[in-house]
């Protein structure tokens, strides 16, 4: 059913096609299946073990297996598919979202939305030309904890906030990662629009997030979430300029650093400072990230599952304290539910293309700053990087 047909005759039934059925893709697929009117109509992956696992998971829930695809364009040609979940590596997002919109499909695409500012502008224009729904997988946009925190900030409780300090700590340096493949991989198709490398490289396939040809490094992977959260809480638009500093990569073989500091300047008169260090100690996931909004009347600390507000002169005891009753995993459930609702109603979802690009852009400018050794400015009116 085309986007135009959905607009004329909305239905509760939604048939989803999954493009990229690795760990995240399969997980989001199972979240979608919690809706009794969702059916997984097709699954596409170029790595056979991923494809077979996802087909089995889908069949376990709905009683019959979806159609199997090994080329995503064939899945997009399936007229019974209403919407697609795109959870492929980052270097494929731009091309696959464009092709999905051209095929008349609604799209849920994992973050980061794209690799370059030019791709982001291209995607926003494509969305504007289409009648399709696009949701970028930045689940804080739908998370009840963050939405409540945004109200606290908007009410002026913190006073003037001139800086937001955020950090994300973990460690991916220790231990030998399992890079063995357990089944066939279409290496040529997996590389897609990226520069060609031969022969097949299992380490690269398993660690693509840390190679600049396929992603923006761990800073971009996690930074898209963090900066989107900052934009949400602060009601901010595009950054005016971004500067970054980094250490050298310590993870063997990769070419992107694991320890990066990003400073984003906003027209709304505040700085967003993000420090990521994946050479730190390991934390429990509920404690591995924090955002601190430094107001002149109060400070807000917000992590994955709780936020606290500390008033000036009383920093030991929170004046406001909220905790998510369902935990951070519930954010994805809420985000998927919002997408499915918008597919049915044709309303704008909580994380459309422009917001997805806005978050990705900060990390793209940060990587450009690292590459060129200078502050990178964004011209929002011209929609381009200033040279």
N, C-alpha and C positions, 0 to 999 in steps of 0.2 A: 504494500500500500504506500503510495507516495505521500510526501509531506502535505501537498495540497489536499489529497483525499482525507488525510487525518483531520485537517482543519475543517472540512465540511461534515465529516461523520465520525466524531471521536468514539472510540470503543474501549471497553475495559481490557480487552485481550491485546497483549503485546507479544510479538514473537521477536526474540533477540538472537542476533548472530554475534559470536565471540571471535574476535581477531586477536590472537595472542593469548595462549592459555597456560602461561607460566604460573608461578605461585600467586601473584596478585590478580591476574586475570581470572584464574579459577576461583579465587576467594570472592571477588566481586560478583562473578556469575552466580555463586551459591547464595549470595545476599539477594540478588535479583529474584532468585527462585523462591524466596520467602513470600513473594506476592503470588497468591494462588492463580491469578490471571496472566501470569508470565510463563511463556514456554521458550526454552532454548531450542531454536530451530536449526542452528548450525554452529559448528566450532571449526576454526581454522588455526593451524599451527604448522611450522615447517620442521619442528622437532617432534619426532614420532611419539616418544614417551609422554611429552606434555599433552599432545593431542589425545592419546588414548586415555590418559588419566582424567582429563576434563570430560570426555565423552562418557566415561563411566560414572563420574560424579553427577553429571546432568541426568543420566538415565536413572540413577538411584533415586532421585527426587521425583522425576516426572513419569517414570515407568517405562519410557522408551528412549532410545538413544537419538540425539540430534544427528543431522547429516554431517559427515566429515568432509572438510575441505583442506587442501594443502596449498592453495593459492587464494589470497583474500579477494581478488577480483571476481573469482567464481562465486564466492559467498555474496558479494555485493550484487551479482546478477540474479540472485535468488529473489523472486518477487514476493515470496511469502515472508521474507525478513522485513520487519518494520523498522528496527533500530539495531545499532551495532555497539558493542563494547570493544573499544580499542585499547589493548593493554600490551602492546608490543614495545620493544626498545625505543628510546626517544628519537633516534634518527629516522624512524618510520612515521612518526606522528603526522607531520605536515602533509606528506603525500597521501596517506591513508584517510585522513580527515577530509581532504579535498575530494578524493575519489568517492568517499561515502556520501558527502553532500551532493555531488554530481549524480549519484545513483538514487537520490531522494530518500536517504536514510537519516533518521535521527541518530545522534552520536553521544555516547558517554566515553570520553577519552581520558586516560590517566595523565597525570602531570609528570614532568613539565610539558606544557603544551607543545613546544617547538624548540628548535636549537638556535635560531638567529632572530634578530629584530625584523629582518625582511620577511621571514616566514610568518611571523606573528601578524604583521600588517596584511599579508596575503590572506591569511586565514580569516581575519576579521572581515575583510572585503567579501570573501566567499560566503561567510555566514549571512552577511547583509543581503547578498543576492539570492539566497535560498529562503525557503519557508520552513526550514528544519530546525529542530531543537538541538542545541549543543550544551552539554554539561561537562565541564572539566573537573577531574576527580580531586578537587581540593575541599575535603570534607568539613573543614572548620567552618565553611560558609553555611553549613546546615546544622552545625553542632549546637545543641541547646546551651551548653556552658559558655561558648563564645558569644552567642547571641545575647545572653543575659549580661555578659561582661561588656559588650558594646553599649548596652543601654546605660550602664553605670558610667562609662566614659562620656557618652553623649550628654548625660545629665549634668556634667561639669563637676562631678564629685572629686576628680583629681586636680582640678584647676587647669592651668596651662601646662600641657605636656610638650616639652621641647626635645625630649630624647626617649626612644624606646630601645632598651638593651636586651638582646636575645642570645641564647646559647643553646647548642645541641652537642652533647658529649657521648662518645662511644669509642669502641676500639675494633678495627678490622685488620690489625696487623699480625696478630698472633695465630699460630697454627697453620697447617698446610690445608688450603682449600681443596675440596674434592673437585677436580676438573674433568674427571672421566665422563665420557658420554655413554649412556646406557642404551642407545638406539640410534637410528638414522637421523641425520640432520642435513637439510638442504642448505648448505653453506652459501652457495651463490645467491639463492633467494633471500636468505637471512641478511646478507650484507646490503642488498637492495641499493638505495641511493648513496651509500657510503663508498669511500675509496676501496678498491679491490685489494684483498690480502689473500695470498695463497702460500701454503695449503691451508686447510681447515685448522683453526686454532681453538681448541677446547677452552683454554684459559681465558681467551678473549670473550668467547661465547658466555662463559659463566660470570665474567667480571666486566661486562660491557659498560656499566655505569661509570667506570673509572678511566675510560678511554675517550679522548676528545672527539674522535671521529663518530662516536655513537651517542655521546651524552655530554653534559657539562661538568662531570665529576660529582662527588658527594655533596659539594657545596650547592650545586644547582638542584640536585635531586631532593635534598632536604630543605634548601633555601626557598624553593617555590612555596612549600607549605608555610614556612615561617613568615616570609614577606607577605603572603596572602593574609595570614592572620593579623599582621601589623596593619595592612590596608583596611581590613574589616573593622578592627577595633578603633582605628584612628579616622575612619572615613576618608582615607587618602586616595589620591589618584596616581598617575604615573610619576616616577621619580624625576627630579630635575637633573641629577648627576649622581654618579656612583664611583667610589674609589675602593680598591681592594688590595690586600697584602696577603702573602701566603708563604708557607714553608715549602720545602721540596717534597716530592712524593717519597714515602717510605714503604709503601706496599709494593712488593716486588713486581716488576714488569710494567706497571701502569704508568700513565703519563699525566695524571691530574693529582694535585695535592690533597691531602686529607685534613690539613689544618689551614683554615682561611678566615680572615676577618674582612667583613664587607661593611662599608659605610655608605648609606643611601641618604641623599638630601631630597627633601620634599617641598613643593611649593606651599604646602600647608604649614610651613615654618616649624619643622621638627626633623630630627635625624633618626634613622633606623639603623642600628648597629647590630650586626649578626656575626657571632663567632661560632664556627664549627670546628671541632677537634675530634677526629676519629682515630687519634693516637692517645686518647685519654684512657682512664680506667673504664670498665664496663659498669653501667648503671642498670638498675631495674628500669624497664621501659617507661613506667609511670613517672620516673624521676629524671629522665635523660634530657629534658628540654625545659626551658623557662623563658618567658617574656616578662620584662619589668618595664612598666610605663611610669616614667619619672615625672610626676606632676609637681607643681609648686605648693599644692595643698595636701596631696596624698600620693601614694605609690600603689600601683596594682601589680601583683605577681600572678601570672597565669601560666599554668603548665598544661599537661594533657588532660587531667581529670579534676582540677580544682583551681579556684582563684581566691586571692585574699587582697584586701585593700587596707593599707596602713596609713592612718592620718598623721599629719605633721606633729611632732612632739610626743607621739605615742607609737613608736615603731615596734615595740615588743608584742603588742596584742592587736590582731586584726579587727578593724571596725566593721568590716563586711567579710564574710567567708561563705563560699559556695562550693559544693562538690557535686560532680555528676553522679547521679544515682546508677546509671547504666555503664559508665566507663567509656574510655576513648573509642573502643570498637563500635560503640553505638553511633558515632559520627558517620561512619560509612553507611550504616543502615538508614539513617536519616537522609543522607545525601542521595542514595539510590532511590529512596521513596520519593524524594522531591523530583528527581529526573523522570520517574515513571508517571507521576502525577502530571508533569508538564507535557509529556508525550501525549497523554490523554486529553488535556485541557488546552494545549498549545500556549500556555503561559510561559513567560521567561523563567528559566531555572535560576537557582541561587548562584551558580558559578558559570555564567556564559563565557563566550570566547574572549571578550574584551578583558574580563577580570583574570582569566587564565593567562592571557598574554601579559597583563600588567605585572603579575607575580613573576613570570618567567623572565621578563625583560630585566628586572633588577639583577638576576643572576647572570644573564647574558652580558650586561654592561660590566659586571664584576669580572667576568672572564676576559672581556676586552681590556679592562684596566690592568689585569695581570699580564696580558700579552704585550700591551703597549707601554706599560709603566707610567700611566698617567690617569688623571681624572677624566671619566667619560660622561659627556652631557647628552641628554635626550631632548630633542625638539618635539614636544607633544603636538604642536600645530602642524608641523611638516611631517610628523611621524617618521623621524629618522634620527640616527646618531649624528651629533655635530662633529665635524672634523676639525 
